[in-house]
Amino acid sequence: RTLDDAVDLADKRVLVRVDLNVPMESGRVTDATRLKAILPTIRDITGKGGKVVLLAHFGRPKGRDDSQSLAPVAKALEGELGRKVAFASDCIGDEAKSAVSRLASGEVIVLENTRFHAGEEKNAPDFIEALANLGDIYVNDAFSTAHRAHASTEGLARKLPAYAGRSMESEIEALTKALEAPQRPVLAVVGGSKVSTKLELLGNLVQKVDILVIGGGMANTFLAALGKKVGKSLCEHDLGDTARDILEKAKAAGCEIVLPVDAVVATEFKANAAHRVASVDDVKDDEMMLDAGPETVGIVKQKLDAAKTVVWNGPFGAFELTPFDAATVAVARYVGDLTHKGKLLSVAGGGDTVAALNHAGTAERFSYVSTAGGAFLEWLEGKALPGVEALRR
Ligand code: 3PG
């Protein structure tokens, strides 16, 4: 059921799970894609006279941690929405109750980080109950957190009348269209620094795609597993066996793996640090690989020329630091151009990836850009997402 089915919202308290896990630097939101994505749902509900109570997590705090507060994100949302957004410093309890009870029809409030309570990730019945007491209706508009079976993403859908929000609806529609029966060869680009979480996903992905390009921090783990010296690079040396196992699986499934052959290396992790291009066989002990090198970019472009469908999650390097954004920008623009010429269907997902594509100025050239990271990858693998399943039920 979507918001089209939720007709009688006048004066109803609508608990809306959104994804406010946005990239921030020094207290400022650096990419507002996820904020923009939820505006249609908020406006739909306020337009029907509902009271919007936004639930979201931020980061991965262990208990209450003011450095992971949603307060600055609520301020940024106010700017995007162009109307006042209230804030309560807890998502349950007296503070939340009285703040929600003060809402007038058409008003919006953000409740503090749901992950400040252990019950959120445990999907605990008493926490679900406490949240459910704050609303009459539940709307899930966070496709990007639908891979988590948490209280605010899954539990609430079992407790209150539940609907998919506009962003949830369009994500599911677009990804289904793009990936149900993809044109082959399918090339996946997986990069970024969340090494351990994605290594597992890669194992499944190699069974589904024809070519897998591995970039970013996780490529270093593979290079180290193949006996290369990676110096001070981001690398999970203890995952060597897992990495080799993935390479074996890829071989058995006929999936070609593309790893960097060269890298841009520096001894410091900062913008404009002194750097050089090095073969992956020539990384010194005090150096770290901060981007893929030009030869690698050339190889990836060749592979892209042959592909029909591209799925992308994760940048090639530390794209937030110039000049270590070069490989990500070059490949992103290449994919954007091929898509624009009608040669490729391209879908990308992930907070960092979206920020990188925006930075490269090419996001709108992609066939589809999802707001999701982990959920996007699990969707690619064909896994059922608990948040989506709960809505279906
Ligand atoms: C994301 O940023 O991908 C989602 O908000 C999920 O965050 P999580 O990986 O911390 O659950």
Residues whose N, C-alpha, C, O or C-beta is under 5 A from the ligand:
A	BS01	3PG	D19 N21 G59 S144 T145 G373 G374
